[in-house]
Amino acid sequence: MKNNSEEKKKLKQDIIAMLLTIAVTAVLLFFFPSKRDTVILTSWQFFIEMISILPAVMILMGLFAVFVPKDLIVKHLGETAGPKAIFLGILLGTLPTGPLYVAFPMAAVLLKKGARVSCIVAFLSAWACIKIPQEMVELQFLGFKFMIVRLTLTVLFVVIMSLIIEKLAGKKK
């Protein structure tokens, strides 16, 4: 029964957030009517992008949730995995391409299956700022030294940030 009440609470929060977003948008468009067409066009384009990508992502996440055993995730990405979990999270985040919002369902499934918070933060951060194709473009246009320095600093700060966020998230419990 507890799970059902938590789901209702989460649904209520989501509806409130959506209504708040709509209200803020309406107020802004009232004060800036010249932006209305641009807002509507941009929102429509984003909606089309989301509706074309998210169904496939949800199917893949469902398959992942069913066919990847929890003990495998806990072993390699969980609390007992040690520092390698963060670096594995970074590696997993560098492989795919595409918008960051595609990574959130995957992160949610990993978290539910027992991955460390720091691993999830590292995964999302790597998805956002470390991509293998991006590194190749940096190498070509900005040079090897720039690419290595930026990559090294990014990985260093992702690791630090991941550990800090994990500590802060742990204090909330």
Disulfide bonds with the S-S distance in Angstrom:
none
